[in-house]
């Protein structure tokens, strides 16, 4: 079934939760959240909703009209979602983007579960704890990349290398993080100028890999068995295949999706335990 759009949203009978993005047909969020809703006995349907850039505020208003409980937000809407929320919590403010929204009677509230989802996934898949690590983030100018960078800084990594296709998009982020964490070593680099990083963990937060045939966002000749690789995309990518070929520890984003989804579900329904149903839905 194709994703819903604003034009077809009124036909989404029973839908009370959604993931919004562009593109969105690839999303595994409905497969994860619907079993958790069913297991908890919550009479609600979770759908994928394709929203064009610039339509986030309109989408939020329409979902409120239809009685939606909330939504998840993915690329490219996390910055627009931040602006469209009436209230944001400290996590969303610090991470500079919103990926989870709750439509309360008095306000549209936003938070961000990307950071905690990333931290838990890295620990589970790669056996790594963030404190003390040197981390390189490719695509740090995007919503997820900025959120992960901010979370890494908050959790005490030893070094951050921020890479992005457009350098100007990460300079402001780097300065904000330097101001908040004066003891943290932070570097910025343009994507085309990446050299062998002095890092323990490489993180891809770009969208390269969503489409078949997409190139790696990181020069694969620089990969070594000592550089752990985490790709936030949850399907095999050129970067993951290259990491596998050189024997580097590597992981895809499925478990980040799981852990940020658990945190999002708790944001909507605090007294629930969705993990087992979500893992089953994802085949994890």
DACOR-V582796 format. One record per backbone hydrogen bond with DSSP energy under -1.0 kcal/mol. CO is the residue of the C=O (numbers start at 1). NH is the residue of the N-H. If there is no record, write none. Layout:
# DACOR-V582796
co={CO	CO}
nh={NH	NH}
This chain:
# DACOR-V582796
co={4	5	8	9	11	12	14	16	16	17	18	19	20	21	24	28	29	30	33	34	35	36	37	38	42	45	45	47	48	49	52	55	56	57	58	59	60	61	62	63	64	69	71	72	74	75	77	78	78	79	80	81	87	89	90	91	92	99	100	101	102	102	107	108	108	109	110	111	111	113	114	115	116	117	118	119	120	121	122	122	130	133	133	134	134	135	136	137	138	139	142	143	144	145	146	147	148	149	150	151	152	156	159	160	161	162	163	163	164	166	167	167	170	171	172	173	174	175	176	177	181	185	187	189	190	191	197	200	201	202	203	204	207	211	219	220	224	228	229	230	233	237	238	239	240	241	242	243	249	251	253	254	255	256	257	258	259	260	261	262	263	264	265	274	275	276	277	278	279}
nh={50	9	11	12	13	15	45	69	70	47	72	49	74	51	27	32	33	34	37	38	39	40	42	41	44	16	17	19	4	21	55	59	60	61	62	63	64	65	66	68	67	103	101	20	77	22	81	82	98	83	84	85	110	93	94	95	96	73	111	71	104	109	104	86	87	102	89	99	100	117	118	119	120	121	122	123	124	125	126	128	133	158	159	200	201	161	203	163	205	142	146	147	148	149	150	151	152	153	154	155	157	132	135	187	137	189	139	140	191	169	170	171	174	175	176	177	178	179	180	181	184	160	162	164	193	194	199	228	136	230	138	232	210	214	222	223	227	202	251	204	253	241	242	243	244	245	246	248	229	231	257	258	259	260	261	262	263	264	265	266	267	268	269	278	279	280	281	282	284}
